[in-house]
Amino acid sequence: MKLTETKFEALVLRGLFAACIVVCGLILTAMVTAKPTPVQLASGGPVSALLASAPSSCALPDSSDTVCIRGEG
C-alpha cells in the first residue's frame, strides 16, 4: 500500500485529534478530582479586636456626601 500525501495528512490529523482528546480528558479529570484546601478568610479573634485597631477618626475628606462609619467603644 502506497502512502500518498492525502493519506499522510489524514493520519496526522487523526493523531492530532486523538492527542487533543487525551489532553482534554486529563485536564478534565484533574479538575474533577482536585481537592482544594479551604481558605481561612478571618482569624478566630473577636470583632472588637478588629475595631480596636481601626482609626478613631475618618480618613476621608469632609464633604456633605461622605459617610464614615465609626464603632463605638
Secondary structure, DSSP 8 states (H G I E B T S, - for coil): ----HHHHHHHHHHHHHHHHHHHHHHHHHHHHH--------S-SS-HHHHHHHS-SS--S---TT--------
